[in-house]
Structure formats: structure tokens, C-alpha cells
Amino acid sequence: MAYLTELKFSGSLGDFTAYKMRGTDKTVIRRKGGASKETIRTSRRFATARLWMTEFGGCSTMGKEVRFMMSPMKALADYNFSGFVNKALKQIQKLDGVSALGRRAIRLSQYPELLQGFSLNKYTTFDSMVRTAVTCTIDRATGSARINIPQLVRDINFFPNSQHPAYSIMVCLGVVPDFTFNSTTGKYAAPKWYDTMQGMAIAETPWYSSLKGSPAQTLEVVLNNPIPPDAGYSLQVTVGVQFGALHDNGMVKQVKRTGAAKILAIAGDESAGKTMPIVKPSSDIEAFLPETFLAEDSQKEMPTVSSAATEMREAPKVFREPPAGAWKVTYTYTSSASSAIDPPDTRRERIFEIGAMGLYHSGWSYGVQ
């Protein structure tokens, strides 16, 4: 990644683009290049790349929903964590051992532990501020969660930002659906029951003094929306500590970009069986088809080995005792160029002997006719 130091500008300048990015105070610059959009969309050379692009687009779409279900915590993040969420979802997508490339599902409900504990901070994390573990229990049947917050004592198990006088603990509960490939649209989509009206539940503690700490307490959150009709979803609980400043009217207002948050727990579908990835063969014609032509459900069965092929396997070799007398093997070759240590006739033989003690080199023979 390149940065601007002397020249300061933003936007496009010829083949270069300069922009600001969260996580760094420098101006990032990149160069435009690569194949055109039309070439990538239609060329046979990019057929496999289109399949990977379709899968990554599904991870990006699902990552948007993961971030939406913890949107109240985004003000506590100190870097742009969107790419890291997509990366974690990509690892989950690779665990689909049933679907073909370009159609592998993203089932967070089967692998919730891969995203659990994800931190929204890079420099000062939630665990570095709150040293005693925050625990929670999630009930998928009722769509509720119970979060147990321990007693916090400054400089003992609580290390807040000393610049701000007040703090509060905030929790958020949301529904994250699994994403699968839609053969009709050729894109990844959530189940039909999931829409943009699917909200989240939020609970907060009162504001406490950063110098005094806070007592142990329990927060309960319950979803207002109906429980999803199928098991292809996860309940995600996010916890964060936010800091506030005291205003003239006696009210405390949150100071953005000063706290810390993480994904505390994710409750998936415990009854679902996990499938491990397998390698599925594909024909050369299928590899060059765009994703729109691969939309039809044409799952192929893995080829099986017939009994006749099994019988044709080579029988194991039987060890034979070496002969009593030595065997002599001669290897004759002609070198391409003469050297000072070789005789004028560059053709020579290398002699090996095989006996009961093994193979060994017995000498050279020059000037072979």
C-alpha cells in the first residue's frame, strides 16, 4: 500500500486515485489498472475468476448484515473492520463440502465459533479494558439473551480511558441469517423471511464514574421480531464500553471513537451437522461457463471406483533375495566436451557391481571402443 507524503490531494489524478482510510492518518494512493469490467464479465479466461468473485460478493453481502446487527457499536471501533468480517465469512464459506465453486453457502449457524470473540478494535481492545470476563446465555427459542457484567473496579479489573469522566456498558442482540446461492438470480441471498425490517435489541447500563467503577449487574435483551421459521440463522450478542463527557446541562453525551467492543457470543444451530470441504471434479466446459450459466442446479455425484478396476490394481511386489555372486552393470556415455583430466577419447564407462552387500561403484574404464 502506497502513501502520499509531500503531495497532498484526494480523488483521481490520471491513472492514480488518492483517498483517506480509517486506521491510518495518511493519504492512501493506488493506481488504476487491470482488465476492463467488460473483459472480466464475458471473457472465457476469467471464467474461474468470476466464480470466486461471486462467492466473495456473497461474503460481502452477508458481512453487511453482520455489521448491521451491531451497528450501535460502530462508533466504538477504531478501524475499518469490514474487510476482516468478510475474511472470517470467507473461511466459513470454504467449509461447505457439498456445493460447487461459485455456489458454496455461508452457514454461520454451523460455525459460530469462527466469528465469536471478534474485536472491533485494533489498538485498545475490550478485553484490555475489562479484565474480568463478561458472560452471557442465549435462548434461541425465545430470541433473548442474558448478559452478566461483573463488578468493575478501576485499576483492578477495569482500565478505562482516563480522559473521559463517565462510562457505560452497552449490549446488542441481533439475528444474522445464513446466505446461500440463489440459482434464479445468480447471486447470494438471505432466506425469504429475512428483510430490512429485522431489527436488533439494545440495552445499556447507567453512566458511571470512570474513577469509581460500577457494581455487578445483569442486562437482558429480547428481540421484538418473531423467531425465524427455520434454523438457518444465528443470534449474535455484541458488548461494548462507551465513554461520555459531562455537558453544562448535567447530561452525559457519548464521545465517539473512544470505547471498545467485541462480539461476545453467537448462538448457532447446534442440531445441524457440519460438513468438511471435499474436492469435486468439474469438466473443462463447466469451468469456462459464466456464473449465470451455472445457475441451474446441476450437482454431480462423485465417481465411484468399480469392482473391476479394483481387481486390476497391481499386486504388491515380493522381495527377492540377492544373488550369491556379484552382478556387474556398465553405464557407457560420451561427454559433450573434453576436459584436462579426461583422456583424449571422451567416451568412457562407469562400472557398478551389485552383490549381497548392496550397490557400489567399482571404477572407470576410459577409451571404450
N, C-alpha and C positions, 0 to 999 in steps of 0.2 A: 504494500500500500504506500503510495507516494503522498507527501505533504508539501504545502506551499509555505515558504518562509519569508522570502523577500517580496515577491509579487503577491498582491492581495486582490482577489476578485472571486466572484461566485457566478455560477451559471456556465454556459457553453462559450468556448472560445476556439473556433476552428474544430479540430479533432479532439479537444480536451474539454472536460467538464469538472468544475470545482464546486464543492458543496461542504456543508457542515454536518457533523455526525455526533450524536450523543456518545459520551465515553471518552472524547478527546476534545481539547480546546483548539486544535489545529484545523486548518482547511485541507480537506482531502481532495486529491485530484486524480482523475482516471482518464484513460484515453479510449475514445470510441474505436471500435473495430470488430472484426469477426465477420461471419457470413450474414447476409441480409435476412430479414424476417421471412420474406417470401421463399428464400432458398431453404431455410430450416423447416418451413412448413410443408414444402412439396418435394424436395429432393430425396431420392432414394438413399443417398449417402447419409442422411440424418434420420433414417427410419428408427434406428435403435435409440438415438438421442431423443426423439420425440416421445418414446415410451418412458424414458427417465424423466423427461420434462413433465409428462402427465402425472407421474407419481409425485414428483416434488410439488407440483401445483396442488395436489390433494393435501400434502403435508402443510403447505402454506395456508390453504383454506381452513383446515382444522385448527391450525395454530392460531388463527384469528379468533376462533370460538374459545379456545383455551384462555387467551388473553382477555377476551370479553368477560368471561366468568370471574376474573379477578381484576376488573377494570378499576375498582376503588383503590387498589394497591399500586397502580401505575405511577402515582405521584410519589411513592416511596422508593422507586427504582433509581439507580444512579448510572444506568447504561441501557442501551437498546438491546433488550433480551429476546427480541422476536426471532432472530436467526437461531439462537440456542434452543428455543422451544421447537422450532421446525426441525432442528437436528435431532432432538430427542424423539420426535414423532417419526422421523425417517428410520431410526433404529427399530422402532416398533413395527413399522411397515415391512421391514426386511424379515421379520419373524413370521410373516404369512407364508406358510409352506404349501399352500393349496393353489392359490391363484397364480396366473402367469405374469410375466413382467409387463408393467403398464396397467395392471388391474389389481395389484395387491392391496388388500384392505388395511386400514389403520384402526386397529382394535385396542384402544387404550384400556377398555374394560377388562381385557385379558392380561395386560402387563402394566398395571398401575404403578408398580414399584419403580419403573424406569423413569417416571416423571416426579415421583414423590420426593420431597426434600429439595426441589429446585429453588435456587435462590434468585431473587430479583436484584441482588446487589453484588457488585464485584469488589468493592473496596471495604465497606463496613457491613458485614452480614448481620442477619437477625440473631444467629447463634452467638456471635461475638458480643452482642449487647445483652441478650437474655441468656445467661449461662445455665439456668435450670430449665429442664425440658418442659415444653408445653404439650400436653397430651389431649387427645380427643377421641370420641367414639362416634361413628356414623351409622345411622339406621337407614338403609335403602328402602325398607318397607314403608316408612313414614316420611322419608325425604327430609330428615332432620339430622343435626349434629350437636354434640355437647363438647365444649372446649373447656378444659381445666387449666386455668392460669395460676401459677404458683405465687407465693408471696415474693415481692421484689424488694431487695434492699440494696441501695446504692453502694457500689464498690465491693459488694459481696457476691451477688449473683446478677447484678444489674449495672451495666456500664453505659449510661446514656450519653448523648451529645451535650456537653456542659454549656453550650452556647444558648440553649433554649430552656426556659424555666418549667415547662409543663409537657407531659406526655400522656398518651392514651394507647390502649391495645385495641386493635380492630381485627375482626374475623369476617370472612366472606365464604358463603356456601353457594355453589353453582353446579349446573348439570352440563357435562361435556359428552356429546354423543359420539359414537364411532362413525367413521366415514368409510364408505365403500364406493366402488366404481359403478357408475350408472351407465349401463350399456345403451340406453336411449339417447342420452345427451353426450356421451363420450367424456364425461367429467366425473370427478368425485363429489359426492353429496352426502348430507346427513339424512337420517330417516325422515319420513314424511311427517311424523308427529312433532319434529323439532322445527321451530320457526324463530324469527327475530323477537317475538314476544316472550320467549323463555327467559325469565329474569333470574336474579340471584337474591339471596338473603344476606343482610348485613347486620352486624351487632358490634357495639363499641362499649368500652368501659368509660367511666367519667374521667375528666382530666385530673391528673395527679401531679404533685410537685416532683420535679426531677431530683431534688435533694432528699426528699423524704421516702420515696418509693410508694408501694401500694400493697394492700392485703391480698391474700389468696381469694380467688373468686372463680365463678363458672359462668360462661356465656352459652346460651342456647339459640340456635338459628333453625328456622323451619321454612322450607320452600313454599311459596304461595301458589305455584303452578301444580297441576295434577302430576302424579307419578307417571313416568313414561310407561307405555303399554308393553314394551319389550325390554329385554335385558341388555341391549346394546348401548349402554351409557355408563358414565362414571360420575360419582359425586365428589367434587373437588372442594377441599377446605384450604383456604389461604389465611395466614395470620401475619400481622404486621404491627410494628410500633411506630406511631406517628408523634411528631413533636409540634408544639404550638407556642405562640407568642401572645402575651397579655396585652390587650388594647386598652384605650382610655376608658371605654365603657364597661370595663371589667370582664369582657368576653375573651375567651381564648380562641384564636384562629390558627388553623393548621399552617405550618410552614412547609412548603413543598420541597422535594428533593433532599430531605434531611433524615428521614427514617429508614427503616429496613423491613423487608418482608420475604416470605418464602411460602412454597406450597407445603402445608403441614401434613396433609394426608389425602389419599384418593381411595375411594371405595369402588372397586370394580365388580364384575360378575364372577363370583367365586365358583359358581357351578359350571362355567364354560371351560372346556378342555383347551389346553394350549397346544398349538401345532408348531413344530420346528421346521425351519426352511429346508427345502429339498431342491435339487437341480432338475428342471424339467426341460427335455429336448424340444426344440422348435425347428420347423423346416426353414429353408432359405427364403421361400416365398413369404412366409409369415413374418420373418424378420424385417422385410422391406416394406410391409404394409403400414400406412399411417394409422394413428390410433383410432380414427373414425371408421376404418375398415375392420379394426379389431374389436369393434363394439359388440358384435354378435357373440353370444355365449357359445364358444367352441372349445370347451375344456377337453383335453385329450388325456386318455389313460396312459399310464406309464407302461412301456412294453415289458412283457414278461418273457423269461427265458424258457424255451420249450424243453421237454424231456429229452428230445433227440439231440439238441445242442449240448445238453449236459453230458450225454453219453459220449459225445465227440471230443470232450476235453482230453488233453494229453495226459497220459498216465505218468505218475511220478517216476523219475529216473532212479535206477537201482545202483547202488555203489558197487564198484568192481575193484578187486584187489589189484595193485600194480604188478607188472611182470617181474620175474626174478632178475632177468638181465636188463641192462640199460638200453634204452632206445635213443638213437641219435637223430636229431632233427636239424636240417641245414636250411638256412634262410639266405638266399642269394639276391643281391641288389646292386645297382650301379649308381654311384653318386653323380650329381649333376655337375660338380666342379672338383678339380683336384686340389689337394692341399699339400703343405710341405711335409706333413708326417705320413702321408699315404704314398705307396709305391706308384710308379708311372701308370700301371694298369689300375684304373679306379674300380674295377669290378672285383668284388670280394664277397666272401661267405662268412656268415656268423653261425657258429655251431652250438647247439644246445643238446644236452643229454637229459633224458628222463629216466629216473631209476626209482628204486624203492624209497629213497630219502627225499624225493621231490624233483623239482626242475632247477637246473643250474647251468651257468654259461661256462663252456669249456675252452673257448678261444676263437681266434680269427684265422681265416685262410685267404691269402691275397693271391692276385694273379690267376683267378679262375678262368679257364678256357671254356 
